[in-house]
Amino acid sequence: MEAEGQKGTVNPSAMLASLLSRRAKLHEELRNIEKQVYDMETSYLQDPGQCGNVLKGFEGFLSSSKNTALLKRSRKFQPEDRLFSLSSVTSPAAEELAAGRD
């Protein structure tokens, strides 16, 4: 019962400051996670050793002749290919895409 009574006496400005601090911390954590996803996605899309990827398919995997021009061409990707990064409107990829449209 005493805990309930003490909850009502919490200073609203202190609670607001605490919530704003927590919000800023969570926002920073989200930015860090989005940056990690962006970096890993870039690495995945530019990997020269793979014979395809989830977005473009794996046609090169079964071909017997490895054409280097085809491999170079498959490493180029468009900003719209960033399936994971673009799933968040606050990610670096979404911000780049929005800046490109302006």
LINWODA-V186337 format. One record per run of one state. SS is the DSSP state (a for helix, b for strand, c for the rest). FROM is the first residue (numbers start at 1). TO is the last residue. Records with the same first field share a line. If there is no record, write none. Layout:
BEGIN
SS=FROM-TO + FROM-TO
END
This chain:
BEGIN
c=1-1 + 8-11 + 47-52 + 54-56 + 58-58 + 63-67 + 76-78 + 82-84 + 88-91 + 102-102
a=2-7 + 12-46 + 59-62 + 68-75 + 79-81 + 85-87 + 92-101
b=53-53 + 57-57
END
